[in-house]
Amino acid sequence: MMKRIISIMILSIFAACGCGQFSLNKDMLSKESIDKEISKGNFTEAGKLIRIKIAEDSLTENEIYDLNFRIEIMRRIAMDFSKTRDTIISKLKKYYPVLSEQQIKDWEDSRALENITIDGRKMFFNEAVHNLFRIDLSAKARRDSIYGPAGNTLGDFLEKYLPEVIKAEDAIKGRNRFEHLAMPVKMRIKYTVEVPEGTVPAGETIRAWLPYPHDLYSQRNIKFLSAAGADYIIAPDSFSQRSIYMEKKARKGKSTIFGYELEYVSYNHFFRFSEKDVKPYDTSTASYKHYTAQRAPHVIFTKDIKHLSDSLTAGITNPVSKALRIYDYIKNNYPWASAREYSTIKNIPQYVLDNHHGDCGQVALLFITMARYEGIPARWQSGWMMHPGDINLHDWAEAYFEGIGWVPVDQSFGRDIAETGTSKEDAWKRGSIYDYYMGGLDAYRFIVNSDFSRPFYPAKIYPRSETVDFQRGELEWKGGNLYFNKWHYNMEVSYIK
């Protein structure tokens, strides 16, 4: 009875404040209708419908949770797309003093200048201008003509480092004759998260999950050193998205700090094999079926995925040849660009195809989806890149070949070292350092995740800030989730001789 009274009150409030015409029926309050309004960018209208629907007395807690998360997703999208057209044009005129309407339209049509419509107003992605010069070749050339080509310190480092690795690997064998380990790097990390004072009321408990490394064949000797003044729980290694969990009470006048220090050893990990070394898959095994299956919402064999995969692999039967064809195509055709939050994207691989660009995790999911469609087991791996001077979040994939094992696939890095200025003929020579990342990872990694969108230990109560990946951390308190804009994170790395 109380919920019905509340529902009537809400409707009365909307009517009194002139909030649209509400001749509501059951269809208008369906999830399908609400999602349609969200997809059209009618966020205010969708929010009203959600709040009215929640006021009904027939919803379960899970249904209410799901509807509230739709409101949160709209909030996150609005945060990512906060730049007005005038702001974008003002920034672009730094490079294009005379900027035509047709040029802007062309960039928008090609998805190089990313924007969406929110409540009837065109809003641009916060990184739209920076991304334009990464995606559009003519725009990149114009920027380079003014400021000079951007440096590629990571590519320069890898071009010198990888030949040493490849030579060293000949003397160090792995678990079979195709696998190699070489040149281990010992690292000490200090990872911290700071929640500013006043973010939650003093005395309230903040729960934090921080990224923690997996104990792997190529990443080992993990030595926990200390925690930042808090009790902690390290998730079992069996959890695909591994964390260290902590709790602290917020204090008046002081930030709340979570953190830990550890050491570990990481190896350059590389497989050398050819098409003829691979055996036929046993397609009857549970593992094969699991890693070639679709998994909503991001690993779906859409019509576009099928068409692209079929066109790339037509006439090819060997899984290694198929994987190489997919790897090269993604590497060569989808330039890296800053990404909107993954939680706001319905289907990430389809997003890459539609927008003609993607960051490391987005193209990794595209590879995984296309490989699975072709019958090649594939899975997610991610964490951090820990290269001197280039420490950041990073994602990649793994593919399984019978008789060889799970091999790394990092097309983002394959693209990066191909942009060091080496001649095109040498850059794509099979077997050179430019193919290292189709079957290899360098040692400068901090591997946290062996899958995506998996549960934490202990479980999180409120919706995650990042629903796919796990690298920065997750925080909440009894009042709800603490989104990324509510706290800061920092990774410090020391290289131990």
N, C-alpha and C positions, 0 to 999 in steps of 0.2 A: 504493500500500500504506500509506504514512504517513497519508494522509487517512482511510483506513478505520480505522486504529488510533485516530486522534484522535476519529472519530465514535463508536467504541465507548467511549472514555474519557469523552466528554461524556455519553453515555447512562448510564454507570455513575455519574457524578457526580450527575446528576439523580435517579437512583434512590436513591443513598445519602443525599442531603439531603432526601428526601421531597418533591421538586418535582413532584407530580402523578403520575398514572398514565399511563405511556407505552406504549401498545400501538400503535406507529406503523406506518402504511402509507403508500404513495406518495401517496394522495389527501390525507392529513392534512398532508403537506409540500408540497402544491401552492401556487402563488402565490394561487390563488383561495381556498383554505382559510385561508391566512395573512391575506389581505386581509379575509376575513369576520371573523376574530377581531379585527383592528384596528378594523373598522367597528362591532363590538359593544363596543369599549372594553376588550377583554381584552388589554391591552398586555403584561403579564407573560407570558401564554401565547404571544402572537404572537412575542415576543422569543425565547422558548425554541425555538419551531419554526424561526425564522429561523436561529438559531445551529446547530441540528442540520442544517438543510438545507445551510448553507454548508460544513459538515464533510464533505459528500459529495464524491466525486471526479469528478462528472460536470458540474460547473458551469463556465461560461466566466467570464472576468474581468468582463464586462459584467453577467452575472447576479448575481455576488457584489456588485458595485457597487450594483446596483438593490436587492438585499435589504438591504444595509447602510443604504441611504438610507431604507428603511422604518423601521428602528430610529431613525434620526435624526428622521424626521417624528413619530414617537410622542413622542420627547423634546421636540420643539418644541411639540406640542400640550399636553403636560403643563406646560410653562413658561407657555403662554398661559392655561391653565385651572388655576390654582394656589390659588384661593380656596375655602375650605370654606363650607358652608351657614351655620355659626355666624358666620363672619366677615361674610358678606353680610347676614345678619339684623341683626347689631350695627350695621352702617353704615346700614341702612335705618331703624332705630329712631330715628335722628336726625331723620327726617322723619315717621315713623309710629310714635309711642310704643306704640300698640296695633296690632299687626300680626297679622292672622289667617292661618291656614294656607291658607284658601281664596284669599286675596288673592295669596299667594306662588304658589299653584298656577296661578291665572289668568295671572299674569305669565310663568310658565314655559311654559304652554300657548300663549301668544301669541308666544313667542320674544323677548319684551321683556327677559326676565331669562335671558340665555344661559348654558346649562350643558350638560355632557356627563357620561357615566358612564365613569370610568376604573377598571378592576379592581374593579367592583362598588360604587364610591363616587361619589356625585354631586359634581362639581367645577364651579365657576363661573368664567366668563371674568373675567380680572383687571379689566376695565373694565365689568363687568356693571352695577354700581350707577350709574355715570355714564351709561352707555348707556340705562338704564331711563328717565332723565329727558329723554333726547333722543328716545326712540322712543314712549313711552306718553304720550298727551296729558294724561290725568288726573294722572299722576305729575308731569309737567312743571308743570301748573297748581298742584299742591300745593307743589312746591319754590318756584315763583315767589311764591306767597302768603306763604311764610316769609322768603325772602331777596330778593324782588323779581326782575323779569325780568332775564335775563342780557343784557349788552350785546352789540352787534353792530358792533364797530369797523370790520370789513372792509366790511360792508354800508353803513354810514354813509359811509365813504370813497368807495365806488363810486358811491353815489347822487349825490354831488357831482361826482365826477370824470368819469363817463361822459357826461353832457350836454355837457361841454366837448369831449370826444373826438368825439362825434357831429357837433357843429357844425364842428369843424376838418376832419373827414374829407371834407366836401363839396369842399374845394379841392385834395385830394391823391388822385390816381387811381393805381390799381395796374396790374396786367398786362392788365386788361380793364375795361370800363365798370362792372362790378359790384363791383370790388374797391377797397378804400380803405386807405390807410396814414396815420397821423397821430401827432403829438406824440411823437416818439421820446424814449426815456429812456435815458441812458447810466449804466451801473452798473459798479462795480468790486467784485469779490468776492474773498474770501479763504476758501478751503475747506480744512479740516484734519481729519485723522483721527489719533487718539492710541491707541496700543496700550500699556496699562500695563506697567510693568516686571514681569517674571516670567510674563507670559502665554505666551511661548515661551522656551525656554532661550537664554541669552546665546550669541551667535555664530551662531545659526540665522538664515537669510534669511526675511524676511517679504515676500510678494508682495501688492501692493495695486492695485486698480482703483478710481479715483475718478471721479465723474460729470463729464463735459465737454460743453460745449454744441455743438449742431449749427450749421453755417453755413447759415442759412435766409433766405428773402426778407424775413421780418419780424424776424429776429434776425441781425445782421451785424456787420462790423467787429470781429471777435473778436481781441483783442490779448493774447497770452500775455505775462505780466510776469516771473514767477519761479516756481521750484519750491523746496520746503523741503529743500534739501541732498541731493537725490537725482537720479540720472539718470532720464529719463522717456521714454515712448513715447506720443504722442498718436495714438489710433486714427484711421484714415481716416474721412472724413465718410460714406463708404458703409456703415459699420457702424451698424445701426439703433439699437443701444444703445451710445452713444459714451462712451469712457473715456479717462483718462490713466493709464498704467500706471507703477508705480514699484517698486523693490526696496530694502530696507534690512536690515542685520543688527541683530538685537536686542542691546542692550548691558546689562550688569549695572548695576543701580542707576539706570537711566534709562528713561523711556518712549520708545517709537519713534514719531516724528512724520512723517506724510506730509501733503503739502499743496502748494497752488499759488495764485497770484494771477493774475487776468486782468481785462480790461475788455471790454465789449461794448455794442452799441446795440440796443435792442429797440423795436419800433413797435407801437402799437395797430393791430390788423389786423382788418378788418371787411368783410363782403360785404352788399350791399343788392340783393335780387332778389325776385321773386315767382314763383308757380307757373308763370305763362305764359312766363317767361324760360328755362325749362329745356327742353332738347331730349331726344329719346328716346336711351336708352343703346344703344351698339353692344355687344350682349351676346356677340359672337364674339371680342372682344379678350382677350388673356392677362391684361391688367390688370383688366378687369371680372371675369373668372372668379376671379382670385386674391383680390380684395377682396370677393367675395360668397360665398366658399367657407367651409365649416366648417373648424375647426382645433382638434383635440383638444389639451388636455382642456377648454378654457374657451370655445371658440366652437362650440357644438354646438346643433343645432336639436332640442331636446328636445320632448316632447309639451307641456309647460307653456309653453315659449317659443312654439311654434306656436299654441297656443290663445290666449294673451294677444295676440300680434301680430295674429292673424286677427280677434279681437274688436275691437281698437282701429282697424284699418284697413279694416274691412268697407265695401265700396262706394266706397273711395278708390282712385284709380288714379295720381294725380300723386305722384311720389316726394318732392317738397318737403312736400306735405300729409301724407304718411305719416310722414316724419321729424319734422315738428312735432308730430304726434299722439303719437308714441313719446316724444319729448323732454318734452312737457308731462306725460305720464302718469308717467314715471319721476321727474321733478322734483317732482311733487305727491304721490306715493304712497310713496316710499322715503326716509325721513328719514336724515340722515347719522348714523353712529355709528362709534366707534372699531372698527377691524378686527383680527381675529386675523391672524397671518402668512399671506400668500397661499399660501406653499408647502405649507400644511397643508390647503388646500381643494381638493377634487377637481374641482369645476366651479363657478366663481365666480358666473356669472349665475344658475345654479340656486340657489346659496346665498342670493342676494338675494331671489329669489322665495319660497324656503322660510322665510326669517327676517324678511321684510318690512322690511328696512333694508339699508344698504350705505354704505361710504365712497366717496370720489371715484372710485377705480380700479374698484371693484366695479360701480358703476352705469355707468361708462364701458364696461366690458365687456358689461354688459347691453344698453346702447344699440347697441353694435357688432354683437352677436349678433342682436338683433331687426331692425336695419336690413338686415343681410346676408340674413336670412331673407326680407325683403320685396324683395330685389333691389336694394338701395341699397348701393353700395360704401362700406365704412366701415373705419377703422383707428384704431390707438392712438397717443396722443401723451402725453408726461409729462415731468416734471422737478421744478421748484420754483415756488411762488408767492412773489414777491419784494416784495409790497406793504409800504410803511412800517408797521412794527409788527405785521405778519402774515407772517412768513417761514416757509415750511413746505414739506413735500413735497406734490405735487399731480399728479393725473392727469386727462385728459379724452380726447375722441375727435375724429375728423374724419370728415366725410361728403363723398362726391363727387357733384356734380350736373353732368350733361353741359351744356357751354356756359358753366358758371360756374367750376368747378374744385373743389379740395379746400377745404372750409370748416370752421372750428372748431366744435365742439359741446361746451359745458361746462355740463351741467345742474346740477352742484353749485353753480356760481356763480350761475346763473339762479335757483336756489332761495334762495341767500343774500341777494341784494338784494331778493327778494320778501318777505323777513322783516323789512324795515326799518320796518314800521308803516304803509306806504302802503295806501290802501283797496284792497279786493280787486278792485273794478271796474277801477281803474287798473293794478293789479299785473299783470294778464294781458292788457292791451291790446296787441294785435299792433302791432309797430313802435315801441314805447316802449323805454326803457332796459332794461326787464325782459326783453326778448327779445334783448338785445345778444349774449348768449352762445349763441344759436342762430344761428351764423354769424359769430361774432367772438370775439377774445381781446383783453384789455387788454395793455398793454406790460410789465407787471410779471411777466414770465415768464423762466424759465431752462430752455430746452427741451433735453433730453438724449436722449429716446427717441422714435423714430418707429415703433416696433413693440414687442412684448413677447416675452419668452422667446427672445432671440436671442443668438448667441455673442459673446464678447469678443475683443478683439485686444490682446495675444496671448491664446491660449486659457487658460481656467481648468482646472486639473487635478481639483480636488475639487468636490463638489456646492455649488451656490450657496446663500447664506443666503436670498436672495430669488430665487425661480425665475421670477417673472413680470416684476416691475418692476426698475428700477435707478436709485436716487436717492441712497442713503446711501453706497454703495460695497461692495466685496467684498474680503475678505482671506483669505489662506491661508499655510501654511508646509508643510514636508515632512511634518509630523505630521497634516495635514488642514486642513479649512476652519476659519476663525475666525468663529464665529457672532456676531450683533449684540451679545450680552451680554458679549463679550470686548473690545470697543473702543468708543470714543466719536467722534462726528463733530460738526462745527460749521461753520455758514455765516455769514460776516460780509458785509454788503452796505453799500456807500457809494453814494450817488446824486450823480453829477457834474453840475454845472450847465454 
